Every structure is written in C-alpha cells, then in structure tokens.
Amino acid sequence: MSSSSLFSVCRLPLQTSEPSRRRPQKLWIGFGIPSSSSSSRRFNQRSCQIRAEALQTDLSSSKSSESAEDEDAIQKFLKRDYKWGFTSDFESFSIPKGLSEETVRSIAAIKGEPDWMLEFRLSAFRRFLRMREPQWSDNRYSPINFQEMCYYSAPKLKPKLNSLDEVDPKILETFERLGVPLNEQKRLSNVAVDAVIDSTSIATTHRETLAKAGVIFCSISEAIKEYPDLVKKYLGSDGSFCYIPKDTVSPMEISTYFRINDRETGQFERTLIVAEERSFVSYLEGCTAPSYDKNQLHAAVVELYCAEGAEIKYSTVQNWYAGDEEGNGGIYNFVTKRGLCDGDGSKISWTQVETGSAITWKYPSVILKGNNTIGEFYSVALTKDYQQADTGTKMIHVGHNSRSRIVSKGISAGKSRNCYRGLVQISPNAENARNFSQCDSMLIGDTAAANTYPYIQVKNPSARVEHEASTSKIGEDQLFYFQQRGIDHEQAVAAMIGGFCRDVFEKLPLEFASEVSALMNLKLEGSVG
C-alpha cells in the first residue's frame, strides 16, 4: 500500500466518527432520541449537543493520549544500548602518535615490507601532504588533528602463529562475543573469515579449503610478501587480499571482520579483490568498536577488479560505535571504495547496510569500462540521535551497452542528518548506456533531516537515464492504522521499515539476512516519533 493511500485509510475512521455541531439534527438522530414536541426537541437537541461536545473532548483527549503513547513507543524503539561497545584487555604494542615519513618507515619496518612497498607508501604520504580536506559534504565535524592519533597498534603476537592455540585467549574471546568465532569447527562451513583487530590480521580461516580451488585469501601484509607480483599488478595498516583465478567460482563466501580496540588508534586497512576471467566471489564485511567518549577515525580503501565475464558481489554491514545520545564519541567512517569492470560482460555489485558510526562519508563506485558491463549499488543508511551520513555511489559508464542500477534507502531519526549523493556519468563513447536510480528517504520524528543530491552527466544521446526520489514519514495515522489491526507500536514500526528496506535486504547474502534484521530492530528500538 502506498503512503498516500495508507494516510487516506488511516484518516477515515477519525473523520467519520467526529460529530459536527453544524448539523445537530443528525447528531440527535444518531443518538436515537425521539422528537415529540418542539420543546422536547430543543431539550433533546441541547442534550445531544452536550453529549457531542463531551464526545469531541474525549476524542481529543484520546488522540492526545495516543499521540503521547506513539511518541513514547517510538523513542523506546530507537534507544537500545550498543552491545558491541565493550573493551578487551590484552597486551598490545603501539607506535608513538603522529604522521610523518618516520611513521611510514616505522610501520613498513614492523611489517617487514619490501622496498617497493615502502616507496609506494612514501609516495602516497607525499601526495597526502599536498591535498586539502574536502568541504562540500553535508557532514559537520570539528577539524581532525591527524597528529593526535596513533597509526599502528597491534596485539602482541608471535611473529609466526602455527595455530590459533597460540593466540591470546582474550582475543579469541573478543571475537566469540562479537559472534565471529575463529575456531573453524564452530563456524559456518561456507564462510571464510579474515579477523582484523586494530592494525593487524589475527587469523584467516579456511585458507586451505580455498587454496584447493585456486583461491588466494589472506591478509594483505602476507600477500605483499608471498604474492608480490599480483599485488603490484593490481594495485595502510592491515587488510585483506583475495584472488580468484579464471573460470573459478569461490567454493565459499569470504569475509573480513574489522574491530578497533585501542582508544588512541585509527584504522586504515586496504582490501584488494581480483577476479580473473569468468570467476565469481561473494565478499562480506562487518565491523564494530568499543564505546569510547572520544572520536576515532576509520579510513579504509577497498578496490575491486573484474576481468572479462567475472563478477564480484561485495556486501557490508557497518556497525561502528555511533556515539552516545548527546553526540559524544563514535567513529568517523571515511572510506574509499571503488571497482573497475575492466573486461567485457563483467559485473560489480555493492550492497551496504549502514547503521553505525558518528559520521559516515563514503561513495562506493564502479567504472564500467568494458562493453556489456553491469554496476549495482543497494544501500540502507540508518541514522539516529546526532549521527550524520553523507553517502551514495558513482557509476561511470565508458563501454557500450553498460548498465547500472542504484537503489538507496535513507532512514533518519532523532536529530540526525542523512544525505544521499550520487553521480551517474555517461561518457561520449558509452553507446546505449542505461541507468536507473531510486532514492527514498523516511523521516522518523520532527527533528531529523534528509537530503538527496543527484549528479547526472550525459554526453551520449543514445543513453537512457532514469531517476526517481521520494520522502515519507512515520506518523500517528500509520501507527493508528496498525493499532486498529491489533499490532503494537514496535511491531508496526518494524513492519514499515522492513517493507521500506525490502528492495535492499533481498540483495544481501543469506548469512547476513538474520543479522541485519536483528540489527535494524536493535538500532531503531525506542526512536520512533
């Protein structure tokens, strides 16, 4: 049912049940009082008028009471504790705060990286010094002091772990509490995990199983040492590396779980995924952090490469700490994600559910270079309290018959700000390019904000670009509609939000489905109104 028809149905019982003083005869008949004489008629009409006024007062009082109940239910629905905000007490090693060439050299030395990688890092650092921080987003935050954070922190581990038995039990317990057990016997048989805490990878599961199919899955630090030619060809602190050879379908889903534990440390991982000709991989990404009262920075880079006929499906459930109800603390999630459909017939799909972080700033992109390539972006961004999100995507059409699809759902509650910003660019050579964009926003309460900024550049007359956007709001009428059918407030809100986000949730892998459903209910519980 559309929101407009839903509003009409919701209003109908209130409109038909309210009495009107302008038509006392109908009210009098409605109460079933006989009319024997003019005096009795006047008396009865006056009685009816008094009853009508009393009824109208009752209705107003009832409506006010229901409105207050709605507000309370909505607030209750959104305000649950962040259950992943615990800290873990294990021994760790950190380098001094600050960012300089010496910092870069220290990290490279700790990791034992080759000279070519050190030069790559130094070149990037010098480029960073010449750049200016962008100011065009809707996000508002105090200037970041990059010299006041630590750029490398890691648990104290043996240089080479022969088994998980050699890992600090407190670290294993941390991932157990997060629902990411590293013991392979406890994990789903079709999901491999690279567990990253602060600046280093702790363990990578199911490597042997994947290797039998020719799939390489390891930390990027290991890949730099063991597969330097691959990294050099397709090319932070630690991240993941995944390589799928041609004509190979990964026998299991691959995932990385990022955890920040140290109070002073930022996380700057890089994820690199390479899919050779006619290969396929589904990649999952999750993350959490402790509930500190100080902001921390997460600035990651994700790069995807698809050769001819290859497909990469990249799914993210972002659940960083968002700060408290007053806006104190939380993660600054500033992420670069980009994909290249280099070969003909290749496909990249980004699917993301963003519920955490104090500020989210990211635009997963796809360059559709080959002919008949496909790029997809499916997103749900939920903000509440004082959260801010400026996120979206970029679809760059270069090849003939390239296609892209964008479906973005933004939900804003409390005093949060939620912005979709997307670019669709059709180059002069992109014959018969096609794009469809759908950007929907839902407001919960009277103080949240939502904005949509579409950027469309078409330089080929054969292209077809479609863009649609809508804004809706959860209000008393909709909640009343559900109440009439015996559905309580929290179930009503969950049902409306579930329906609103269904187009995106259907694109998530099965392994994420139950987690996302529970996470959305957890995040929204107590905030509707």
C-alpha positions in Angstrom: 0.0 0.0 0.0 1.4 3.4 -0.9 2.0 6.0 1.8 -0.7 8.3 0.3 -3.4 5.5 0.3 -2.3 4.5 3.7 -2.8 8.0 5.0 -6.3 8.1 3.5 -7.3 4.9 5.1 -5.9 6.0 8.4 -7.8 9.3 8.4 -11.2 7.8 7.5 -12.2 6.5 10.9 -11.3 9.8 12.6 -13.2 11.9 10.1 -16.4 9.8 10.1 -16.6 9.4 13.9 -16.2 13.0 14.8 -19.6 14.8 15.4 -20.4 18.1 13.8 -22.1 21.0 15.7 -23.4 22.4 12.4 -25.8 19.5 12.0 -27.4 18.8 15.4 -30.4 17.1 13.9 -28.2 14.3 12.6 -26.4 14.1 15.9 -29.7 13.9 17.7 -30.9 11.1 15.3 -27.6 9.4 15.7 -28.1 9.2 19.5 -31.6 7.7 18.9 -33.6 10.4 20.9 -37.3 10.7 19.9 -38.9 14.2 18.9 -42.4 14.6 20.3 -42.6 18.4 20.5 -40.6 21.5 19.7 -39.7 22.0 23.4 -38.6 18.4 23.8 -36.9 18.7 20.5 -34.9 21.7 21.8 -34.2 19.9 25.0 -33.1 16.8 23.2 -31.0 18.8 20.8 -29.3 20.6 23.7 -28.7 17.2 25.3 -27.2 15.9 22.1 -25.0 19.0 21.8 -23.7 18.5 25.3 -23.0 14.8 24.6 -21.4 15.7 21.3 -19.1 18.2 23.0 -18.2 15.7 25.6 -17.5 13.1 22.9 -15.4 15.5 21.0 -13.5 16.3 24.1 -13.0 12.6 24.8 -11.8 12.1 21.2 -9.3 15.0 21.5 -8.1 13.7 24.9 -7.8 10.2 23.4 -6.0 11.4 20.4 -3.6 13.4 22.6 -3.0 10.4 24.8 -2.4 8.2 21.7 0.0 10.7 20.3 2.0 10.7 23.6 1.9 6.9 23.5 3.2 6.9 19.9 6.0 9.3 20.9 7.0 7.1 23.8 6.8 3.9 21.8 9.0 5.4 19.0 11.6 6.7 21.5 11.6 3.3 23.2 12.0 1.5 19.8 15.2 3.5 18.9 17.1 3.7 22.1 18.9 0.4 22.9 22.4 0.0 24.2 25.2 -0.7 21.8 26.0 -4.2 22.9 29.3 -4.4 21.0 30.8 -1.4 22.9 32.9 -3.5 25.3 36.7 -3.2 25.5 39.2 -6.1 25.6 42.1 -6.2 28.0 45.1 -7.8 26.2 48.7 -6.8 25.7 49.3 -4.6 22.7 52.1 -2.6 21.0 51.6 0.9 19.6 53.9 3.3 17.9 54.0 7.0 19.0 51.3 9.3 17.8 51.7 11.5 14.8 52.0 11.1 11.0 55.3 11.7 9.2 57.8 9.9 6.9 59.3 8.4 10.0 55.9 7.0 10.9 55.6 5.4 7.5 59.1 3.9 7.7 58.4 2.5 11.2 55.2 0.7 10.0 57.0 -0.7 7.0 59.8 -2.0 9.2 57.5 -3.6 11.7 55.7 -5.4 8.9 58.9 -6.4 7.2 57.7 -4.9 3.9 59.9 -4.9 0.7 61.4 -1.6 -0.6 58.9 -1.3 -3.4 56.0 -1.2 -0.9 57.8 1.3 1.3 58.2 3.6 -1.8 54.6 3.2 -2.6 53.6 4.3 0.9 56.0 7.2 0.9 54.7 8.4 -2.4 51.1 8.2 -1.1 52.1 10.2 2.0 53.8 12.9 0.0 50.6 13.2 -2.1 48.5 13.4 1.0 50.5 16.4 2.2 49.6 18.3 -1.0 45.9 17.5 -0.7 43.2 19.5 1.0 40.3 18.1 3.0 37.0 18.3 1.1 34.4 20.7 2.5 31.4 20.1 0.2 29.7 17.3 2.2 26.7 17.8 4.5 28.6 16.4 7.4 29.6 18.8 10.2 32.5 18.0 12.4 35.5 19.6 14.2 38.8 19.7 12.3 40.7 16.4 12.6 44.1 16.6 14.1 46.0 13.9 12.3 49.0 14.3 14.6 47.0 13.3 17.6 46.3 9.7 16.7 48.2 6.5 16.6 48.7 4.9 13.1 49.7 1.4 14.2 48.6 -0.7 17.2 48.5 -4.4 17.4 48.1 -7.2 20.0 51.4 -8.8 21.0 51.6 -12.0 19.0 54.4 -14.4 18.0 56.0 -13.5 14.6 54.6 -16.6 13.1 51.5 -18.4 14.5 51.3 -22.1 13.9 47.8 -22.4 15.2 45.0 -20.5 16.9 46.1 -22.1 20.2 49.0 -19.6 20.2 46.7 -16.6 20.1 45.9 -14.8 23.3 42.7 -16.3 24.7 41.3 -12.8 25.4 41.5 -12.0 21.7 39.7 -15.2 20.8 37.1 -14.4 23.5 36.6 -11.0 21.9 35.6 -12.4 18.6 33.5 -15.0 20.2 31.5 -12.2 22.0 31.2 -10.5 18.6 29.6 -13.6 17.1 32.7 -14.3 15.0 34.2 -17.5 16.4 37.6 -18.1 14.8 37.6 -21.8 15.6 36.7 -23.3 12.2 34.7 -26.1 13.7 32.3 -23.5 15.2 32.0 -21.5 12.0 29.6 -22.0 9.1 31.3 -24.3 6.6 30.6 -21.9 3.7 32.1 -18.7 5.2 35.8 -17.9 5.4 36.9 -15.0 7.7 39.9 -12.7 8.0 39.7 -11.2 11.5 41.4 -7.8 11.9 41.8 -6.1 15.2 43.3 -2.5 15.3 46.2 -2.6 12.8 46.8 -6.3 12.2 45.1 -9.5 11.0 44.7 -12.1 13.8 43.7 -15.1 11.8 42.3 -16.2 8.4 40.1 -19.2 8.4 39.5 -21.9 5.7 42.6 -20.9 3.7 43.4 -24.5 2.8 39.9 -25.2 1.5 40.0 -22.1 -0.7 43.5 -22.9 -1.9 42.3 -26.3 -3.3 40.1 -24.3 -5.6 42.9 -21.9 -6.5 41.5 -19.0 -4.5 44.0 -17.0 -2.5 42.6 -15.4 0.7 45.0 -13.9 3.3 45.9 -10.6 4.9 47.3 -8.0 2.6 50.5 -8.0 4.6 51.0 -11.6 3.8 50.0 -11.1 0.2 52.7 -8.4 -0.2 55.4 -10.9 0.9 54.0 -14.1 -0.7 52.4 -12.8 -3.9 54.2 -9.5 -4.7 53.6 -9.7 -8.4 49.8 -10.0 -8.0 49.7 -7.1 -5.6 51.9 -4.9 -7.8 49.9 -5.7 -10.9 46.5 -4.6 -9.4 47.4 -2.2 -7.1 47.6 1.3 5.4 47.6 -0.9 8.1 46.4 -4.4 7.6 43.5 -5.5 5.4 42.6 -8.4 3.2 43.7 -9.8 -0.2 41.6 -12.1 -2.3 42.5 -13.5 -5.7 40.1 -15.7 -7.7 41.7 -17.4 -10.8 39.9 -17.6 -14.1 37.0 -20.0 -14.6 36.7 -20.4 -10.8 33.7 -19.9 -8.5 34.8 -19.4 -4.9 33.6 -22.5 -3.0 32.5 -20.4 0.0 31.7 -16.8 0.9 34.7 -14.8 2.0 34.5 -12.2 4.7 36.6 -9.7 6.8 35.7 -8.6 10.3 37.2 -5.3 11.5 37.5 -4.5 15.2 39.0 -1.3 16.7 40.0 -1.9 20.3 42.7 0.7 21.3 41.4 4.1 22.4 44.0 6.2 20.6 44.3 4.2 17.3 42.7 4.8 13.9 42.2 2.0 11.4 43.5 2.4 7.9 43.1 -1.0 6.2 43.2 -1.8 2.5 41.1 -4.6 0.9 42.0 -5.7 -2.6 39.9 -8.3 -4.5 40.9 -9.5 -8.0 38.5 -11.7 -10.1 40.1 -13.1 -13.2 38.1 -14.1 -16.4 34.7 -15.8 -15.7 35.2 -16.1 -12.0 32.9 -15.3 -9.1 33.2 -14.3 -5.5 30.8 -13.1 -2.8 32.6 -11.0 -0.2 31.1 -10.0 3.2 32.4 -7.2 5.5 31.5 -6.4 9.1 32.8 -4.1 11.9 32.4 -2.9 15.5 34.2 -0.8 18.1 34.2 0.0 21.8 32.1 2.8 23.2 34.7 5.5 23.8 33.8 9.1 24.5 36.4 10.3 22.0 36.1 10.2 18.3 38.2 7.7 16.3 39.0 7.6 12.6 38.4 4.7 10.3 39.7 5.5 6.8 39.8 2.4 4.7 40.4 1.7 1.0 38.6 -1.1 -0.9 39.5 -1.9 -4.5 37.8 -4.4 -6.8 39.0 -5.6 -10.2 36.8 -7.6 -12.6 38.2 -9.2 -15.8 36.1 -10.4 -18.7 32.9 -12.2 -17.6 33.9 -12.0 -13.9 31.5 -11.0 -11.0 32.2 -9.6 -7.5 29.4 -9.2 -5.0 30.6 -7.0 -2.1 28.2 -6.8 1.0 28.8 -4.6 4.1 27.0 -4.4 7.4 28.6 -1.3 9.0 28.0 -1.2 12.8 30.7 1.0 14.2 30.0 2.8 17.5 27.8 5.8 16.8 28.4 7.8 19.9 26.0 8.4 22.8 22.6 10.1 22.8 24.3 13.5 23.2 26.6 13.0 20.2 29.8 12.3 22.2 32.3 9.8 20.9 31.8 7.5 17.9 33.7 6.5 14.8 34.4 8.8 11.9 33.9 6.4 9.0 35.6 8.0 6.0 36.0 5.2 3.4 37.1 5.0 -0.3 35.5 2.1 -2.2 35.9 1.7 -6.0 35.6 -1.0 -8.5 36.7 -1.5 -12.1 34.7 -3.6 -14.6 37.7 -3.9 -17.0 36.6 -6.8 -19.1 33.5 -7.2 -21.3 30.5 -8.7 -19.5 31.9 -8.2 -16.0 29.7 -7.2 -13.0 30.3 -5.5 -9.6 27.5 -5.2 -7.0 27.9 -3.1 -3.9 25.3 -3.8 -1.1 25.6 -2.0 2.2 23.6 -1.5 5.4 24.9 1.5 7.4 23.7 1.7 10.9 26.7 2.8 12.9 29.5 5.5 13.1 29.1 9.1 14.3 29.8 10.3 10.7 29.7 8.2 7.6 31.3 9.5 4.4 31.6 7.1 1.5 30.7 6.6 -2.1 31.3 3.1 -3.5 31.9 3.5 -7.2 32.0 1.4 -10.4 33.8 2.3 -13.6 32.1 0.4 -16.4 35.0 0.3 -18.8 34.2 -2.9 -20.7 31.2 -3.5 -23.1 28.1 -5.0 -21.6 29.3 -4.4 -18.1 26.9 -4.0 -15.1 27.3 -2.0 -11.9 24.8 -2.2 -9.0 24.5 -0.3 -5.7 22.0 -1.2 -3.0 22.1 0.8 0.3 20.2 1.3 3.5 21.6 4.1 5.7 20.1 4.5 9.2 20.9 7.5 11.4 19.5 8.4 14.8 20.4 10.8 17.7 23.2 13.0 16.3 24.5 10.7 13.6 25.4 12.1 10.2 25.7 10.3 6.9 26.7 11.6 3.5 26.9 8.5 1.3 25.9 7.3 -2.1 27.6 6.0 -5.2 29.3 6.8 -8.5 28.6 4.9 -11.8 30.9 5.9 -14.6 29.8 4.5 -18.0 32.5 4.1 -20.6 31.8 0.9 -22.5 29.0 0.2 -25.0 25.7 -1.2 -23.6 26.8 -0.7 -20.0 24.1 -0.8 -17.3 23.9 0.5 -13.8 21.2 0.3 -11.1 21.1 2.4 -7.9 18.6 1.8 -5.0 19.2 3.9 -1.9 17.1 3.9 1.3 17.7 6.5 3.9 16.1 6.4 7.4 16.6 9.5 9.7 15.5 9.6 13.3 16.2 11.9 16.3 18.3 14.9 15.3 20.3 13.1 12.7 21.2 14.1 9.1 21.1 11.7 6.3 22.2 12.6 2.8 22.3 10.6 -0.5 24.8 11.9 -3.0 25.2 10.1 -6.3 26.9 10.6 -9.6 25.8 9.0 -12.9 28.2 9.8 -15.7 27.7 8.7 -19.3 30.9 9.3 -21.4 30.7 10.2 -25.2 31.7 6.6 -26.2 29.1 4.8 -23.9 26.7 3.9 -26.7 23.3 2.6 -25.4 24.2 3.1 -21.7 21.4 2.6 -19.3 20.9 3.7 -15.7 18.1 3.5 -13.1 18.3 5.4 -9.8 15.8 5.2 -6.9 16.5 7.3 -3.8 13.9 7.0 -1.0 14.0 8.8 2.4 12.0 8.1 5.5 11.8 10.5 8.4 11.0 9.4 12.0 10.1 12.3 14.2 10.1 16.1 13.6 13.8 17.0 14.0 15.5 14.6 11.6 16.8 15.8 8.2 17.2 14.0 4.8 18.6 15.4 1.5 19.2 13.9 -1.9 21.8 15.3 -4.3 21.8 13.6 -7.7 24.5 14.5 -10.2 23.8 13.3 -13.8 26.1 13.9 -16.7 25.1 12.6 -20.1 27.4 13.0 -23.1 25.9 10.4 -25.4 22.4 10.9 -26.9 21.7 7.2 -27.1 21.8 6.8 -23.3 18.8 6.4 -21.1 18.9 7.6 -17.5 16.0 7.4 -15.0 15.9 9.0 -11.6 13.2 8.9 -9.0 13.1 10.0 -5.4 10.5 10.1 -2.6 10.3 11.2 1.0 7.9 9.7 3.6 7.3 9.9 7.3 6.2 7.6 10.0 3.3 9.4 11.7 0.3 8.9 14.0 -2.0 7.9 11.2 0.1 5.0 10.1 0.6 3.8 13.7 -3.1 4.1 14.3 -3.8 2.0 11.2 -1.7 -0.8 12.6 -3.3 -0.4 16.1 -6.7 -1.0 14.6 -5.5 -4.4 13.5 -4.1 -5.4 16.8 -0.4 -4.7 16.0 1.5 -2.8 18.7 3.7 0.2 18.1 7.1 -1.5 17.9 5.9 -4.2 15.6 4.2 -1.6 13.4 7.4 0.4 13.1 9.5 -2.7 12.3 7.0 -3.7 9.7 7.0 -0.3 8.0 10.8 -0.1 8.0 11.2 -3.7 6.8 8.9 -3.0 3.9 10.7 0.2 3.1 14.1 -1.5 3.0 13.0 -4.8 1.4 14.5 -4.0 -2.0 17.9 -3.8 -0.4 17.6 -6.6 2.1 16.7 -9.0 -0.7 20.1 -8.4 -2.2 22.0 -9.4 1.0 23.6 -12.8 1.3 21.7 -15.3 3.4 24.4 -15.2 6.0 23.7 -11.5 6.6 19.9 -11.7 6.5 19.1 -12.6 10.1 21.9 -10.4 11.4 20.6 -7.3 9.5 17.0 -7.9 10.6 18.1 -8.1 14.3 20.5 -5.2 13.9 17.8 -2.9 12.4 15.4 -3.7 15.2 18.1 -3.2 17.8 19.2 0.2 16.4 15.7 1.5 15.9 14.1 0.3 19.1 12.9 3.2 21.1 13.3 6.0 18.5 10.1 6.3 16.5 8.0 9.5 16.8 
